[in-house]
Amino acid sequence: MEKVLKPMSGYLALIICLVLFLASVYLFITGTGSENITNIVLAAVCFIAFFFFIKGLMIIQPNHSRVLNFFGRYVGTVKDNGLFFINPLYSSQKMSLRSENLQGQTLKVNDKMGNPIEIAVVMVWKVGDTYKAAFDVERYSDFVKMQSEAAVRHLAMSFPYDNLEDDHAPITLREGGDKINSILEQELTDRLSKAGITIQEARISHLAYASEIAGAMLQRQQATAIVAARTKIVEGAVGMVDLALKKLSEGNIVELDDERKAAMVSNLMVVLCGEKAAQPILNAGTLYN
């Protein structure tokens, strides 16, 4: 489990390092000139002390951390930024706490209905638990890439692309919107929590039918749209014809028998439902002659 450490400031240790370094240089020069072995020994001691103290100094940049170990035992994590002094015998591992983007590659998978589709996601993540990221997985960055791909494949196979084949599907990949993104984020969180990774955002960046069926599915979507549009046109045309007959009858504008009503309905339906503008035809006779 992660343990946050608050090490001592490193500025005093830095001053001590400078003093020891200057003292070792001075003692070495004076000892060499006078052939005094004591000064040379003191210079060596000062230089060893300088090397020991300077090894304990570390600089941590903003949004970075250091994971500390003492002969294989986890000591803690330093998340503060600045100059610090720690036990020189500690080994440290740098770890970034900044948010990172991952643009997943486009994957070809089958949706819930078995249709081949192409899907890709973009996600924003960062290290939330440095202990898990450092010790529970081998390389947490590779772990994020592999598990994000597995999560996307599982998401694609759990829902249909659209509701053309499954009319009762409550959620589809194409129309799910924020709900699909929330499910994706939860899936990624469950998979990456063991590595101490926090998911900040996850969105589908690419979604389409695979190339081998894209043309057929496009024709199917167009046919569905045409049928829906024709249905609306016919419903509107029937209402307009009914209204016209009622207005003519109520206003006693013209008396129409059943045959004339049928002819009028036929002409109006042709005019209202036709794709092109109707061409007027002048009738010099009557309907019966």
C-alpha positions in Angstrom: 0.0 0.0 0.0 1.3 3.5 -0.9 2.9 5.4 2.0 3.7 9.1 1.4 7.0 10.4 3.0 7.9 13.9 4.0 11.7 14.1 3.8 13.9 16.9 5.2 14.9 19.8 3.1 18.1 19.4 1.1 19.5 22.9 1.3 21.5 22.3 4.5 22.8 19.0 3.1 23.8 20.9 -0.1 25.8 23.4 2.0 27.5 20.6 3.9 28.4 18.9 0.6 30.0 22.2 -0.7 32.0 22.6 2.5 33.2 19.0 2.5 34.2 19.2 -1.2 36.2 22.5 -0.6 37.8 21.0 2.5 38.9 17.9 0.7 40.4 19.9 -2.1 42.2 22.2 0.4 43.5 19.4 2.5 44.7 17.4 -0.6 46.6 20.5 -1.9 48.2 21.3 1.4 49.0 17.7 2.2 50.7 17.2 -1.2 52.8 20.3 -0.8 54.0 19.6 2.7 54.1 15.8 2.3 51.8 15.6 5.4 50.0 12.2 5.2 47.5 13.4 7.8 46.0 16.0 5.5 45.8 13.5 2.6 43.9 11.1 4.9 41.6 13.9 6.0 41.0 14.9 2.4 40.0 11.4 1.5 37.7 11.2 4.5 36.1 14.6 3.5 35.7 13.4 -0.1 34.0 10.2 1.0 31.7 12.1 3.3 30.9 14.5 0.4 30.1 11.6 -1.9 27.9 10.1 0.8 25.9 13.3 1.4 25.5 14.2 -2.2 24.1 10.8 -3.0 21.3 11.5 -0.5 20.2 14.7 -2.4 17.4 14.5 -4.8 15.4 17.0 -6.9 11.7 16.3 -7.6 10.0 18.2 -10.4 6.3 19.2 -10.1 3.9 16.3 -10.7 6.7 13.8 -10.3 7.5 11.4 -7.5 10.2 9.1 -6.1 9.5 5.6 -4.9 12.1 4.7 -2.2 13.4 1.3 -1.3 15.8 0.2 1.4 17.6 -3.1 0.4 14.5 -4.4 -1.2 12.0 -3.1 1.3 9.5 -0.4 0.3 10.0 2.7 2.4 7.6 5.2 1.0 6.9 7.7 -1.8 7.9 11.3 -2.0 5.4 13.4 -3.9 6.4 16.9 -2.8 8.5 18.9 -5.3 11.8 20.6 -4.5 15.3 19.7 -3.1 15.3 17.0 -0.4 17.7 14.9 1.5 17.1 11.2 2.2 19.1 8.3 3.5 21.9 7.8 1.0 21.4 4.1 1.2 17.9 4.4 -0.2 17.4 3.4 -3.9 14.8 5.6 -5.7 12.6 5.1 -8.8 11.3 8.1 -10.7 7.6 8.1 -11.5 5.5 10.7 -13.3 2.2 11.8 -11.8 1.2 13.9 -14.8 -1.9 13.1 -17.0 -1.1 11.2 -20.2 -3.1 10.6 -23.4 -3.4 7.2 -25.0 -4.7 7.1 -28.5 -5.6 3.5 -29.1 -5.1 1.9 -32.4 -8.1 1.1 -34.6 -9.3 -2.4 -33.8 -11.4 -4.7 -36.0 -13.8 -6.7 -33.8 -17.3 -8.2 -33.9 -20.2 -6.4 -32.2 -22.9 -8.2 -30.2 -24.7 -9.2 -33.4 -21.6 -10.6 -35.0 -21.0 -7.7 -37.5 -17.4 -6.7 -38.0 -16.7 -3.1 -37.0 -13.8 -0.8 -36.5 -13.4 0.9 -33.1 -10.8 3.0 -31.4 -10.7 5.0 -28.1 -8.8 7.9 -26.6 -8.2 8.0 -22.9 -6.6 10.2 -20.3 -4.9 8.5 -17.4 -2.3 9.0 -14.7 -0.6 7.1 -11.9 -2.8 7.3 -8.7 -1.0 4.7 -6.5 2.8 4.6 -7.0 3.2 1.4 -4.9 0.9 -0.6 -7.2 2.4 0.9 -10.4 5.9 0.2 -9.2 5.6 -3.3 -7.7 2.2 -5.0 -8.7 2.9 -4.9 -12.5 6.0 -5.3 -14.6 5.8 -2.1 -16.7 2.7 -0.1 -16.0 2.7 1.8 -19.3 2.6 -1.5 -21.3 0.0 -2.8 -18.9 -2.2 0.3 -19.7 -1.9 -0.3 -23.4 -2.8 -4.0 -23.3 -5.7 -3.7 -20.8 -7.2 -0.7 -22.6 -7.3 -2.8 -25.8 -8.9 -5.7 -24.0 -11.5 -3.3 -22.5 -12.4 -1.9 -25.9 -12.8 -5.4 -27.4 -15.1 -6.4 -24.5 -17.2 -3.2 -24.9 -17.6 -3.8 -28.7 -18.7 -7.4 -28.2 -21.2 -6.4 -25.5 -23.4 -4.1 -27.5 -24.7 -3.9 -31.1 -23.4 -1.3 -33.5 -27.0 0.1 -34.0 -30.5 -1.1 -33.7 -31.1 -2.1 -37.3 -30.9 -5.8 -36.3 -31.8 -5.5 -32.6 -34.8 -3.2 -32.4 -35.1 -3.7 -28.6 -31.5 -2.9 -27.8 -31.5 -0.4 -24.9 -27.9 0.8 -25.7 -26.0 0.8 -29.0 -22.4 1.8 -29.7 -23.5 4.4 -32.3 -26.2 6.1 -30.2 -25.1 5.3 -26.7 -23.2 8.5 -26.3 -22.2 9.4 -22.7 -23.7 6.2 -21.4 -21.3 4.1 -23.5 -18.4 6.3 -22.5 -19.3 5.8 -18.8 -19.4 2.1 -19.3 -16.0 2.2 -21.0 -14.5 4.3 -18.2 -15.8 1.9 -15.6 -14.4 -1.1 -17.6 -11.0 0.6 -17.8 -11.0 1.5 -14.1 -11.8 -2.0 -13.1 -9.0 -3.4 -15.2 -6.3 -0.8 -14.4 -7.0 -0.4 -10.7 -4.6 -3.3 -9.9 -1.8 -1.2 -11.4 -2.7 2.0 -9.5 -3.9 3.8 -12.6 -6.6 6.4 -12.4 -8.8 6.9 -15.5 -9.7 10.6 -15.9 -11.6 10.3 -19.2 -12.3 7.8 -22.0 -14.1 8.4 -25.3 -14.7 6.5 -28.5 -12.7 8.3 -31.2 -13.5 6.1 -34.2 -16.5 3.9 -34.9 -17.5 2.4 -38.2 -18.5 -0.8 -40.0 -15.6 -2.8 -41.3 -14.8 -2.1 -45.0 -16.1 -5.5 -46.2 -19.7 -4.8 -45.1 -19.7 -1.0 -45.0 -21.3 -0.7 -48.4 -24.1 -3.1 -47.7 -24.8 -1.6 -44.3 -24.9 1.9 -45.9 -27.5 0.7 -48.4 -29.5 -0.8 -45.6 -29.5 2.4 -43.6 -30.5 4.4 -46.7 -33.4 1.9 -47.4 -34.6 2.3 -43.9 -34.4 6.0 -44.1 -36.3 6.0 -47.4 -39.1 3.8 -46.0 -39.4 6.0 -42.9 -39.6 9.1 -45.1 -42.2 7.5 -47.4 -44.3 6.5 -44.5 -44.4 10.1 -43.2 -45.2 11.4 -46.7 -48.1 9.0 -47.1 -49.5 9.8 -43.7 -49.4 13.5 -44.5 -50.9 13.0 -47.9 -53.8 10.9 -46.6 -54.5 13.6 -44.1 -54.5 16.4 -46.7 -56.8 14.4 -49.0 -59.2 13.8 -46.2 -59.2 17.5 -45.3 -59.8 18.5 -48.9 -62.8 16.2 -49.3 -64.3 17.4 -46.0 -63.8 21.1 -47.1 -65.4 20.5 -50.5 -68.4 18.7 -48.9 -68.9 21.2 -46.1 -68.8 24.2 -48.4 -71.1 22.6 -51.0 -68.5 23.7 -53.6 -69.0 20.6 -55.8 -71.0 17.4 -55.5 -68.8 14.4 -56.0 -69.9 10.9 -56.4 -67.8 7.9 -55.3 -66.1 7.6 -58.7 -65.2 11.3 -58.8 -63.9 11.1 -55.2 -61.8 8.1 -56.2 -60.3 10.0 -59.2 -59.6 13.0 -57.0 -58.0 10.9 -54.3 -55.8 9.2 -56.9 -54.7 12.5 -58.5 -54.0 14.1 -55.1 -51.9 11.1 -53.9 -49.9 11.2 -57.1 -49.2 14.9 -56.7 -48.4 14.8 -53.0 -46.4 11.5 -53.0 -44.6 11.8 -56.3 -40.8 12.6 -56.4 -41.2 15.0 -59.3 -43.5 17.8 -59.9 -46.8 16.7 -61.5 -47.5 17.8 -65.1 -51.0 19.3 -65.6 -53.3 17.8 -68.2 -56.3 19.6 -69.6 -59.4 17.5 -70.0 -61.8 19.0 -72.5 -64.5 16.4 -71.9 -65.9 14.8 -68.8 -64.9 12.0 -66.6 -67.4 9.7 -68.3 -66.8 10.8 -71.9 
